[in-house]
Amino acid sequence: MNSVLQAIQPSATLAISARAKELAAQGVRVCNFAAGEPDFDTPDVIKRAAVAAIEAGKTKYTAAKGMPELCRAVAEKFARVNGIAYDPATEILVSSGGKQSLFYAFLALLERGDEVLIPSPAWLSYPELVRVAGGRPRFVKTTARTGYKLTPAQLEKAIRPRSKVLVLNYPSNPTGAVYSASELRALGEAAVARGLWIVADEMYERMVYTDEPFASLASLAPELRARTVTVNGCSKAFSMTGWRIGYAGAPKEVLSLMAAAQSHCASNPCTPAQYAALAAFVDPASEEAVKPMIAAFRERADRIYSLLRKIPGVRVLRPEGAFYIFPNVKAFGLDAVTFCRRLLEERHVAAVPGTPFGSADHVRFSYACSMDTIEEGMSRFASFCASLRQR
Ligand SMILES: Cc1ncc(COP(=O)(O)O)c(C=O)c1O
């Protein structure tokens, strides 16, 4: 049996979610902050496009890298929103979720034993995707002092002869950190000067709460574009997690390998879901439907931050993006797994331990939930923290 797959850890997020569901099924009112997906329904205009496609019999295989009209829509989106010019015919891949684009990117870029530098805390799928693709993940620890952002000096120090790829995820799951254009440029230049490729995961680009607008690494200089795979998807942007549509833009020589991998692993992403994604990109009604969702995330980010920062013993940074907040709970003397288990059992608040993200001192709260849940959940969380301080 394959030893790499045998070593993969079951997701801690799923364990917490399963227990939270179990409690809810028993009638307990659980405040659930474990979700990794928007709590909004997929906009109607998008759903209707899929239904129409099915009714019109558009249910067959498509081009392996995605329907040409969808690749064109994605390229137009990259140009309009991100300022990156990709050729729709040779530099765009539509995949079954951003995860799959990431996996193909690692397959395309890595030779067996190559290292992938991952600023940590980091989304827990990166190391597993890298391992399955034959690479070796190497974490580079970041701290609250730099807002959980990698600095060029840290990057320089971490690079070794087999280092091949740098992963940058902004806005970050789990920390909510967002790199500014100048920070991205400095990191990108340092990486490219040392011959690294960059995988830029921009999945949460819509959820940004900084004054500076979101910047895409590949848009900042031709030399950066030439060494970057930009990964994104419809899951978070259009509340389409279950539709499984992701996409990537990359220089032709990389994209062609990613497309070759997809052609044999998946043939193509689900055809009706591609029609749904096409509507998401080209129908102005989808944009209108998404606006209130983005506004809600911003309000929730402000509210949960203002409640958390008042709790004695909790150290927390204002989230700059995504829909996660990542407080440090080290002061309470419990490792994050025990902390979250007790928080769920004693106060019925579900949060995810930071441990699988690379920190046993933190917990991750997702604020993809109602304002009522935030109010009630943070009040319970504050009383839990107070009870720990008294012991
Ligand atoms: C940072 C990050 N990247 C990529 C993904 C992949 O999303 P999907 O495969 O649904 O497109 C996720 C999902 O949680 C994520 O948090």
The ligand as a MOL file (V3000), in Angstrom:
LIG
                    3D

  0  0  0     0  0            999 V3000
M  V30 BEGIN CTAB
M  V30 COUNTS 16 16 0 0 0
M  V30 BEGIN ATOM
M  V30 1 C -6.4700 28.5150 1.1040 0
M  V30 2 C -7.3500 27.6290 0.3080 0
M  V30 3 N -6.9890 27.3230 -0.9400 0
M  V30 4 C -7.7320 26.5220 -1.7090 0
M  V30 5 C -8.9180 25.9900 -1.2530 0
M  V30 6 C -9.6570 25.0740 -2.1670 0
M  V30 7 O -10.9560 25.3640 -2.4200 0
M  V30 8 P -11.7800 24.5860 -3.5300 0
M  V30 9 O -11.1100 23.2930 -3.8110 0
M  V30 10 O -13.1410 24.4150 -2.9610 0
M  V30 11 O -11.7860 25.4540 -4.7470 0
M  V30 12 C -9.3370 26.2730 0.0550 0
M  V30 13 C -10.5670 25.6740 0.5990 0
M  V30 14 O -10.8330 25.6680 1.7760 0
M  V30 15 C -8.5340 27.1230 0.8510 0
M  V30 16 O -8.8860 27.4450 2.1020 0
M  V30 END ATOM
M  V30 BEGIN BOND
M  V30 1 1 1 2
M  V30 2 1 2 3
M  V30 3 2 2 15
M  V30 4 2 3 4
M  V30 5 1 4 5
M  V30 6 1 5 6
M  V30 7 2 5 12
M  V30 8 1 6 7
M  V30 9 1 7 8
M  V30 10 2 8 9
M  V30 11 1 8 10
M  V30 12 1 8 11
M  V30 13 1 12 13
M  V30 14 1 12 15
M  V30 15 2 13 14
M  V30 16 1 15 16
M  V30 END BOND
M  V30 END CTAB
M  END
